[in-house]
C-alpha cells in the first residue's frame, strides 16, 4: 500500500507543478474540475485553506495538496 500512496502523492505534485505557489479560484476550478460555487463552499467551510486579498480568494498550492491528499485517504 505505501507504494501506491507514494505514486499518488508524486502524481499530485506533478499535477500541481505547472501552477504558481498561490492559485486563484479560477485556476482551482480548472485543476479540480469543479465549479466556482464548489470552490467557495470548500473555502468557507475550511475544508480547503485559503485567504482573501481584498475581495479575491487566494489558495496556497500546499493547501491544495493537503486537500487532495485528505480526499484520497
ABEGO torsion letter per residue (X at the ends): XAAAAAAAAAAAAAAAAABBABBBAAAAAAAAGBBAAAAAAAAAAGABBBBBBEABBBBBAAAAAAAAAAAAX
